[in-house]
């Protein structure tokens, strides 16, 4: 296997801000120099093996791949965070969770489950973050829009597919779920959990 091919694949994965699929990796090559899909897959397998003794992993997220630091170094890396990360409102997280587990859902479905109205601002924030998008309309009176999660949602929450979402068999803290799935929580979620542990009153805003 060409070391140059492995170097190129490693380089594009290093600089990409989003997980790269095999097709996107192939797109960086000229037609004359392009490797085969099988060759790229072999390179990815080799890089994953090499990461066993390194501080980073090559993880499959959705249909793509990205490098990320190993979970055991998360505490040390967080010390580099100069300021407290922006917080995500609990109402937004509840709405996102309902969409993730019950998709496709309409705003009416979400409101029925939460028992309170869902503000336009919350839906807009989820769409702007590209965690949620409209996947169609329901064939009922008024034809309400229905929503689902996106590949960006999988990437942010470190999931290869929706099948990796924890089972909703019982209520558990996000930190416990994260440890079970060997998944580092995003800093924004850690800020929410810190506030909860400090005894803050629940966020009832919608």
Beta strands, then each sheet from edge to edge (+ up, - down):
strand 1: 56-61
strand 2: 64-69
strand 3: 132-137
strand 4: 145-149
sheet 1: 1+ 2-
sheet 2: 3+ 4-
end
